[in-house]
Amino acid sequence: MDDALKARIEDAIKSKKIYLFMKGTPEQPMCGFSSQAVNLLLHYKADFGSTNVLADDDIRQGIKEYSDWPTIPQLYVNGEFIGGCDIMTEMHQKGELEKVLAG
């Protein structure tokens, strides 16, 4: 990954405490997993930023390399990679997601 792409990803992650790389937008998710991730964040009334990876193929491929995680969506809190939709759902079910988002 080149330095410019890495900087773009890091700038996005740092722009908000909670940041989601997703397919589509929060208003119009383009896959079920991204929709579920957005719904979980909205459930906790989280103020989050997002990037539509479908609009930027460099970011779409780069974020997978950056996090060493093969799927989208990807959630970051305080600059730290949390996981994808499955991990978010599991954390929600265990009552852990709210604590992470508030942290």
C-alpha positions in Angstrom: 0.0 0.0 0.0 1.4 3.4 -0.9 1.8 6.1 1.6 -0.8 8.4 0.1 -3.5 5.7 0.3 -2.5 4.8 3.8 -2.7 8.5 4.8 -6.2 8.8 3.2 -7.4 5.8 5.3 -5.8 7.1 8.5 -7.2 10.6 8.0 -10.7 9.1 7.6 -10.4 7.0 10.7 -9.1 9.9 12.7 -11.9 12.3 11.4 -14.5 10.8 13.8 -14.3 8.8 17.1 -16.5 6.1 15.4 -15.8 5.4 11.7 -17.4 2.8 9.4 -16.1 1.7 6.0 -19.1 0.3 4.3 -20.8 -0.5 1.0 -23.1 2.5 0.3 -24.0 5.2 2.7 -25.7 5.2 6.1 -28.9 6.6 4.4 -28.7 3.9 1.6 -26.6 0.9 2.5 -25.8 -1.3 -0.5 -25.5 -4.6 1.2 -27.2 -6.4 4.1 -24.0 -6.5 6.3 -23.5 -2.7 5.9 -27.1 -2.1 6.6 -26.9 -4.2 9.8 -23.7 -2.4 10.9 -25.4 1.0 10.4 -28.5 -0.1 12.3 -26.4 -1.2 15.2 -24.7 2.2 15.4 -28.0 4.0 15.1 -29.4 1.8 17.8 -26.8 3.3 20.2 -27.3 6.8 18.7 -23.6 6.8 17.7 -22.2 9.8 15.9 -20.1 8.2 13.2 -18.4 9.0 10.0 -18.4 6.6 7.0 -16.8 6.0 3.7 -18.6 4.3 0.8 -16.0 1.9 -0.5 -18.1 1.3 -3.7 -17.3 4.9 -4.7 -13.5 4.4 -4.4 -11.9 1.2 -5.5 -8.5 2.2 -4.0 -10.1 2.5 -0.6 -12.2 -0.6 -1.1 -9.0 -2.7 -1.6 -6.7 -0.6 0.6 -8.9 -0.9 3.8 -8.7 -4.7 3.6 -4.9 -4.5 3.5 -4.8 -1.8 6.1 -6.8 -3.8 8.7 -5.7 -7.3 7.4 -9.5 -8.0 7.4 -11.0 -9.4 4.1 -14.6 -8.0 4.3 -16.5 -4.8 4.4 -18.0 -3.2 6.6 -15.2 -2.4 9.0 -15.7 -0.5 12.2 -13.0 1.7 13.9 -13.4 3.3 17.3 -10.8 5.7 18.6 -8.6 4.7 15.7 -8.7 1.1 16.6 -10.1 -1.6 14.3 -13.0 -3.3 16.0 -14.2 -5.7 13.4 -16.9 -6.4 10.8 -20.6 -6.9 11.0 -20.4 -10.3 12.6 -18.2 -9.1 15.4 -20.3 -6.0 15.9 -23.4 -8.2 16.2 -21.7 -10.6 18.6 -20.5 -7.7 20.7 -24.1 -6.2 20.7 -25.6 -9.5 21.8 -23.1 -9.8 24.7 -23.7 -6.1 25.7 -20.1 -5.1 24.8 -20.7 -2.9 21.8 -22.3 -0.1 23.7 -19.2 0.1 26.1 -16.8 0.1 23.1 -18.7 2.9 21.4 -18.9 5.0 24.5 -15.2 4.4 25.3 
